[in-house]
Amino acid sequence: MKACIFAAMILLSGMPIAAYSGGDTDLALGIVANGEVDGVTIRPGEEIRVSFLSTNEGPADADLLVIGATGLIRNFSFPFDIDCPGLTVAQGRGVDLSDYGIVWQISPLLVNQTLDCQFTLRALSIVDDNETLEIRYLSSFTDPDPSDDEASFEITFLPALPEAVPVPALSLLAQMFLVLGFLILVAAGSAKRRAA
């Protein structure tokens, strides 16, 4: 099912599934958000900074790579704040029209090079459910260690904080009565002490 979703994302984005050339090489993917590698917990309205990391561990350069993401991102506002060459984000291209299709095209990825694709997500004020963000290589290539060709990341939403109730400001007249009452109490206390 996920392969169909990825293929649909590529077709809808107009990008071909890239054929890898340059020989077998070990490629690795990772996700980091707010400095965490396993998952992040946020509240509605908060932001997270997400990084997709792609590393070529060798021994050959990769000419062209395409990475796709699913599980994203009905609970976040669009457009995203993107700092990533080659990243394409399209709204409503997943199975659910409220999802986003995310495709990252890299050309080339040299041996021992790591590329960091960063973007910021702001959660909506009302969220549906927790999300699992998944990324994987869509390109055709032979990887001697395919165990790190995909990565996932849990986004857990805490309940929204209650809105602060504003404390009404006292009018000038009310402030004067408050001060006057305080002075009367102080004077009454002084008079009792003198009488005793």
Phi and psi restraints in degrees (value plus and minus 20) as a CYANA .aco file:
   2 LYS   PHI     -85.6   -45.6
   2 LYS   PSI     -54.6   -14.6
   3 ALA   PHI     -82.0   -42.0
   3 ALA   PSI     -58.7   -18.7
   4 CYS   PHI     -84.6   -44.6
   4 CYS   PSI     -60.3   -20.3
   5 ILE   PHI     -83.2   -43.2
   5 ILE   PSI     -65.7   -25.7
   6 PHE   PHI     -82.3   -42.3
   6 PHE   PSI     -64.4   -24.4
   7 ALA   PHI     -82.0   -42.0
   7 ALA   PSI     -60.3   -20.3
   8 ALA   PHI     -84.4   -44.4
   8 ALA   PSI     -58.6   -18.6
   9 MET   PHI     -81.2   -41.2
   9 MET   PSI     -64.2   -24.2
  10 ILE   PHI     -85.2   -45.2
  10 ILE   PSI     -65.1   -25.1
  11 LEU   PHI     -82.1   -42.1
  11 LEU   PSI     -62.7   -22.7
  12 LEU   PHI     -90.2   -50.2
  12 LEU   PSI     -49.0    -9.0
  13 SER   PHI    -104.8   -64.8
  13 SER   PSI     -28.3    11.7
  14 GLY   PHI      59.3    99.3
  14 GLY   PSI      -9.2    30.8
  15 MET   PHI    -119.7   -79.7
  15 MET   PSI     115.5   155.5
  16 PRO   PHI     -95.4   -55.4
  16 PRO   PSI     133.1   173.1
  17 ILE   PHI     -92.2   -52.2
  17 ILE   PSI     101.1   141.1
  18 ALA   PHI     -99.9   -59.9
  18 ALA   PSI     118.2   158.2
  19 ALA   PHI    -106.5   -66.5
  19 ALA   PSI     107.9   147.9
  20 TYR   PHI     -98.3   -58.3
  20 TYR   PSI     117.1   157.1
  21 SER   PHI    -155.8  -115.8
  21 SER   PSI     136.5   176.5
  22 GLY   PHI      99.9   139.9
  22 GLY   PSI     -20.1    19.9
  23 GLY   PHI      79.4   119.4
  23 GLY   PSI     148.1   188.1
  24 ASP   PHI     -84.4   -44.4
  24 ASP   PSI     120.0   160.0
  25 THR   PHI    -175.1  -135.1
  25 THR   PSI     135.8   175.8
  26 ASP   PHI    -112.7   -72.7
  26 ASP   PSI      94.0   134.0
  27 LEU   PHI    -131.3   -91.3
  27 LEU   PSI     125.0   165.0
  28 ALA   PHI    -155.0  -115.0
  28 ALA   PSI     125.0   165.0
  29 LEU   PHI    -139.5   -99.5
  29 LEU   PSI     130.1   170.1
  30 GLY   PHI    -171.3  -131.3
  30 GLY   PSI     138.4   178.4
  31 ILE   PHI    -147.7  -107.7
  31 ILE   PSI     114.9   154.9
  32 VAL   PHI    -151.7  -111.7
  32 VAL   PSI     116.3   156.3
  33 ALA   PHI    -157.0  -117.0
  33 ALA   PSI     107.9   147.9
  34 ASN   PHI      31.4    71.4
  34 ASN   PSI      15.6    55.6
  35 GLY   PHI      61.3   101.3
  35 GLY   PSI     -19.1    20.9
  36 GLU   PHI    -123.8   -83.8
  36 GLU   PSI     125.6   165.6
  37 VAL   PHI    -126.3   -86.3
  37 VAL   PSI     -38.0     2.0
  38 ASP   PHI    -120.8   -80.8
  38 ASP   PSI     -55.7   -15.7
  39 GLY   PHI     157.2   197.2
  39 GLY   PSI     148.3   188.3
  40 VAL   PHI    -160.4  -120.4
  40 VAL   PSI     128.0   168.0
  41 THR   PHI    -137.0   -97.0
  41 THR   PSI     105.6   145.6
  42 ILE   PHI    -157.6  -117.6
  42 ILE   PSI     149.3   189.3
  43 ARG   PHI    -129.4   -89.4
  43 ARG   PSI     137.0   177.0
  44 PRO   PHI     -72.4   -32.4
  44 PRO   PSI     118.5   158.5
  45 GLY   PHI      69.6   109.6
  45 GLY   PSI     -33.9     6.1
  46 GLU   PHI    -105.6   -65.6
  46 GLU   PSI     145.6   185.6
  47 GLU   PHI    -130.9   -90.9
  47 GLU   PSI     132.1   172.1
  48 ILE   PHI    -151.0  -111.0
  48 ILE   PSI     127.2   167.2
  49 ARG   PHI    -124.7   -84.7
  49 ARG   PSI      96.4   136.4
  50 VAL   PHI    -125.4   -85.4
  50 VAL   PSI     118.8   158.8
  51 SER   PHI    -143.2  -103.2
  51 SER   PSI     107.2   147.2
  52 PHE   PHI    -115.4   -75.4
  52 PHE   PSI     107.6   147.6
  53 LEU   PHI    -134.6   -94.6
  53 LEU   PSI     108.0   148.0
  54 SER   PHI    -143.2  -103.2
  54 SER   PSI     104.4   144.4
  55 THR   PHI    -144.2  -104.2
  55 THR   PSI     114.3   154.3
  56 ASN   PHI    -121.4   -81.4
  56 ASN   PSI      87.7   127.7
  57 GLU   PHI    -110.2   -70.2
  57 GLU   PSI     -15.4    24.6
  58 GLY   PHI      69.4   109.4
  58 GLY   PSI     152.6   192.6
  59 PRO   PHI    -116.8   -76.8
  59 PRO   PSI     -18.9    21.1
  60 ALA   PHI    -142.9  -102.9
  60 ALA   PSI     134.6   174.6
  61 ASP   PHI     -90.7   -50.7
  61 ASP   PSI     131.2   171.2
  62 ALA   PHI    -124.8   -84.8
  62 ALA   PSI     104.6   144.6
  63 ASP   PHI     -92.2   -52.2
  63 ASP   PSI     -66.3   -26.3
  64 LEU   PHI    -171.7  -131.7
  64 LEU   PSI     107.8   147.8
  65 LEU   PHI    -146.1  -106.1
  65 LEU   PSI     125.3   165.3
  66 VAL   PHI    -147.0  -107.0
  66 VAL   PSI     110.1   150.1
  67 ILE   PHI    -140.2  -100.2
  67 ILE   PSI     115.1   155.1
  68 GLY   PHI    -139.1   -99.1
  68 GLY   PSI     132.7   172.7
  69 ALA   PHI    -144.8  -104.8
  69 ALA   PSI     120.6   160.6
  70 THR   PHI    -151.4  -111.4
  70 THR   PSI     154.8   194.8
  71 GLY   PHI      64.9   104.9
  71 GLY   PSI     -14.2    25.8
  72 LEU   PHI    -145.3  -105.3
  72 LEU   PSI     128.8   168.8
  73 ILE   PHI    -176.2  -136.2
  73 ILE   PSI      50.1    90.1
  74 ARG   PHI     -88.6   -48.6
  74 ARG   PSI     -39.0     1.0
  75 ASN   PHI    -113.4   -73.4
  75 ASN   PSI      -9.1    30.9
  76 PHE   PHI    -145.4  -105.4
  76 PHE   PSI     132.3   172.3
  77 SER   PHI     -98.9   -58.9
  77 SER   PSI     133.9   173.9
  78 PHE   PHI    -140.2  -100.2
  78 PHE   PSI     121.6   161.6
  79 PRO   PHI    -102.9   -62.9
  79 PRO   PSI     145.7   185.7
  80 PHE   PHI    -105.6   -65.6
  80 PHE   PSI     133.9   173.9
  81 ASP   PHI    -105.0   -65.0
  81 ASP   PSI      84.8   124.8
  82 ILE   PHI    -129.1   -89.1
  82 ILE   PSI     112.8   152.8
  83 ASP   PHI    -148.7  -108.7
  83 ASP   PSI      49.8    89.8
  84 CYS   PHI    -178.8  -138.8
  84 CYS   PSI      86.1   126.1
  85 PRO   PHI     -81.8   -41.8
  85 PRO   PSI     117.2   157.2
  86 GLY   PHI      67.5   107.5
  86 GLY   PSI     -20.6    19.4
  87 LEU   PHI    -110.5   -70.5
  87 LEU   PSI     110.0   150.0
  88 THR   PHI    -139.1   -99.1
  88 THR   PSI     107.3   147.3
  89 VAL   PHI    -139.9   -99.9
  89 VAL   PSI     106.5   146.5
  90 ALA   PHI    -148.6  -108.6
  90 ALA   PSI     110.2   150.2
  91 GLN   PHI    -101.8   -61.8
  91 GLN   PSI     121.3   161.3
  92 GLY   PHI      52.4    92.4
  92 GLY   PSI       7.1    47.1
  93 ARG   PHI    -129.3   -89.3
  93 ARG   PSI     -13.9    26.1
  94 GLY   PHI    -111.0   -71.0
  94 GLY   PSI    -186.8  -146.8
  95 VAL   PHI     -84.8   -44.8
  95 VAL   PSI     -61.3   -21.3
  96 ASP   PHI    -115.3   -75.3
  96 ASP   PSI     111.3   151.3
  97 LEU   PHI     -84.5   -44.5
  97 LEU   PSI     -36.1     3.9
  98 SER   PHI    -106.4   -66.4
  98 SER   PSI     -25.9    14.1
  99 ASP   PHI    -100.1   -60.1
  99 ASP   PSI     149.2   189.2
 100 TYR   PHI    -139.3   -99.3
 100 TYR   PSI     120.4   160.4
 101 GLY   PHI    -112.3   -72.3
 101 GLY   PSI     110.1   150.1
 102 ILE   PHI    -143.2  -103.2
 102 ILE   PSI     104.3   144.3
 103 VAL   PHI    -150.4  -110.4
 103 VAL   PSI     111.4   151.4
 104 TRP   PHI    -140.0  -100.0
 104 TRP   PSI      97.9   137.9
 105 GLN   PHI    -126.2   -86.2
 105 GLN   PSI     106.1   146.1
 106 ILE   PHI    -137.7   -97.7
 106 ILE   PSI     112.1   152.1
 107 SER   PHI    -174.5  -134.5
 107 SER   PSI      99.1   139.1
 108 PRO   PHI    -109.9   -69.9
 108 PRO   PSI     159.6   199.6
 109 LEU   PHI    -144.8  -104.8
 109 LEU   PSI      87.4   127.4
 110 LEU   PHI     -99.5   -59.5
 110 LEU   PSI     141.8   181.8
 111 VAL   PHI     -78.8   -38.8
 111 VAL   PSI     115.5   155.5
 112 ASN   PHI      46.4    86.4
 112 ASN   PSI      -6.1    33.9
 113 GLN   PHI    -117.1   -77.1
 113 GLN   PSI     119.6   159.6
 114 THR   PHI    -141.2  -101.2
 114 THR   PSI     107.2   147.2
 115 LEU   PHI    -125.5   -85.5
 115 LEU   PSI     117.1   157.1
 116 ASP   PHI    -135.7   -95.7
 116 ASP   PSI      92.0   132.0
 117 CYS   PHI    -121.1   -81.1
 117 CYS   PSI      92.6   132.6
 118 GLN   PHI    -133.5   -93.5
 118 GLN   PSI     121.9   161.9
 119 PHE   PHI    -173.3  -133.3
 119 PHE   PSI     136.4   176.4
 120 THR   PHI    -129.8   -89.8
 120 THR   PSI     114.1   154.1
 121 LEU   PHI    -135.4   -95.4
 121 LEU   PSI     113.0   153.0
 122 ARG   PHI    -130.4   -90.4
 122 ARG   PSI     101.7   141.7
 123 ALA   PHI     -87.6   -47.6
 123 ALA   PSI     124.5   164.5
 124 LEU   PHI     -87.1   -47.1
 124 LEU   PSI     145.0   185.0
 125 SER   PHI     -92.6   -52.6
 125 SER   PSI     -44.0    -4.0
 126 ILE   PHI    -146.3  -106.3
 126 ILE   PSI     104.4   144.4
 127 VAL   PHI    -135.4   -95.4
 127 VAL   PSI     132.9   172.9
 128 ASP   PHI    -100.9   -60.9
 128 ASP   PSI     -74.5   -34.5
 129 ASP   PHI    -185.0  -145.0
 129 ASP   PSI     150.4   190.4
 130 ASN   PHI     -84.9   -44.9
 130 ASN   PSI     139.4   179.4
 131 GLU   PHI    -150.2  -110.2
 131 GLU   PSI     132.8   172.8
 132 THR   PHI    -140.0  -100.0
 132 THR   PSI      94.3   134.3
 133 LEU   PHI    -108.9   -68.9
 133 LEU   PSI     104.9   144.9
 134 GLU   PHI    -145.1  -105.1
 134 GLU   PSI     115.7   155.7
 135 ILE   PHI    -148.1  -108.1
 135 ILE   PSI     130.8   170.8
 136 ARG   PHI    -177.5  -137.5
 136 ARG   PSI     138.7   178.7
 137 TYR   PHI     -91.1   -51.1
 137 TYR   PSI     113.8   153.8
 138 LEU   PHI    -120.8   -80.8
 138 LEU   PSI     -31.4     8.6
 139 SER   PHI     -92.7   -52.7
 139 SER   PSI     136.4   176.4
 140 SER   PHI    -114.4   -74.4
 140 SER   PSI      94.7   134.7
 141 PHE   PHI    -178.7  -138.7
 141 PHE   PSI     145.8   185.8
 142 THR   PHI    -122.4   -82.4
 142 THR   PSI      99.1   139.1
 143 ASP   PHI    -133.1   -93.1
 143 ASP   PSI     101.8   141.8
 144 PRO   PHI     -85.4   -45.4
 144 PRO   PSI     -37.8     2.2
 145 ASP   PHI    -153.6  -113.6
 145 ASP   PSI      61.7   101.7
 146 PRO   PHI     -95.1   -55.1
 146 PRO   PSI     -21.5    18.5
 147 SER   PHI     -85.6   -45.6
 147 SER   PSI     -40.9    -0.9
 148 ASP   PHI    -132.9   -92.9
 148 ASP   PSI       6.4    46.4
 149 ASP   PHI    -107.0   -67.0
 149 ASP   PSI     -17.8    22.2
 150 GLU   PHI    -167.7  -127.7
 150 GLU   PSI     140.0   180.0
 151 ALA   PHI    -168.8  -128.8
 151 ALA   PSI     133.2   173.2
 152 SER   PHI    -157.2  -117.2
 152 SER   PSI     141.6   181.6
 153 PHE   PHI    -171.7  -131.7
 153 PHE   PSI     110.8   150.8
 154 GLU   PHI    -112.1   -72.1
 154 GLU   PSI     111.7   151.7
 155 ILE   PHI    -134.7   -94.7
 155 ILE   PSI      92.0   132.0
 156 THR   PHI    -128.0   -88.0
 156 THR   PSI     111.6   151.6
 157 PHE   PHI    -122.5   -82.5
 157 PHE   PSI     106.2   146.2
 158 LEU   PHI    -105.1   -65.1
 158 LEU   PSI     140.6   180.6
 159 PRO   PHI     -80.9   -40.9
 159 PRO   PSI     129.9   169.9
 160 ALA   PHI     -83.8   -43.8
 160 ALA   PSI     124.5   164.5
 161 LEU   PHI     -91.7   -51.7
 161 LEU   PSI     123.3   163.3
 162 PRO   PHI     -84.0   -44.0
 162 PRO   PSI     124.2   164.2
 163 GLU   PHI     -90.4   -50.4
 163 GLU   PSI     120.6   160.6
 164 ALA   PHI     -88.9   -48.9
 164 ALA   PSI     114.1   154.1
 165 VAL   PHI    -108.2   -68.2
 165 VAL   PSI     102.3   142.3
 166 PRO   PHI     -86.4   -46.4
 166 PRO   PSI     118.5   158.5
 167 VAL   PHI    -104.9   -64.9
 167 VAL   PSI     103.7   143.7
 168 PRO   PHI     -85.8   -45.8
 168 PRO   PSI     120.0   160.0
 169 ALA   PHI     -98.3   -58.3
 169 ALA   PSI     122.3   162.3
 170 LEU   PHI     -96.9   -56.9
 170 LEU   PSI     120.4   160.4
 171 SER   PHI     -89.0   -49.0
 171 SER   PSI     145.1   185.1
 172 LEU   PHI     -80.7   -40.7
 172 LEU   PSI     -59.9   -19.9
 173 LEU   PHI     -84.7   -44.7
 173 LEU   PSI     -62.3   -22.3
 174 ALA   PHI     -85.4   -45.4
 174 ALA   PSI     -58.4   -18.4
 175 GLN   PHI     -82.8   -42.8
 175 GLN   PSI     -60.6   -20.6
 176 MET   PHI     -84.8   -44.8
 176 MET   PSI     -61.1   -21.1
 177 PHE   PHI     -85.8   -45.8
 177 PHE   PSI     -57.1   -17.1
 178 LEU   PHI     -83.8   -43.8
 178 LEU   PSI     -66.0   -26.0
 179 VAL   PHI     -84.5   -44.5
 179 VAL   PSI     -62.2   -22.2
 180 LEU   PHI     -82.8   -42.8
 180 LEU   PSI     -62.0   -22.0
 181 GLY   PHI     -82.3   -42.3
 181 GLY   PSI     -60.7   -20.7
 182 PHE   PHI     -83.1   -43.1
 182 PHE   PSI     -63.6   -23.6
 183 LEU   PHI     -83.9   -43.9
 183 LEU   PSI     -58.0   -18.0
 184 ILE   PHI     -84.5   -44.5
 184 ILE   PSI     -62.9   -22.9
 185 LEU   PHI     -82.8   -42.8
 185 LEU   PSI     -60.9   -20.9
 186 VAL   PHI     -84.6   -44.6
 186 VAL   PSI     -63.2   -23.2
 187 ALA   PHI     -84.7   -44.7
 187 ALA   PSI     -60.7   -20.7
 188 ALA   PHI     -84.9   -44.9
 188 ALA   PSI     -59.7   -19.7
 189 GLY   PHI     -85.6   -45.6
 189 GLY   PSI     -58.2   -18.2
 190 SER   PHI     -86.5   -46.5
 190 SER   PSI     -60.1   -20.1
 191 ALA   PHI     -85.3   -45.3
 191 ALA   PSI     -59.3   -19.3
 192 LYS   PHI     -85.0   -45.0
 192 LYS   PSI     -59.5   -19.5
 193 ARG   PHI     -86.0   -46.0
 193 ARG   PSI     -59.4   -19.4
 194 ARG   PHI     -88.3   -48.3
 194 ARG   PSI     -56.2   -16.2
 195 ALA   PHI     -89.9   -49.9
 195 ALA   PSI     -50.5   -10.5
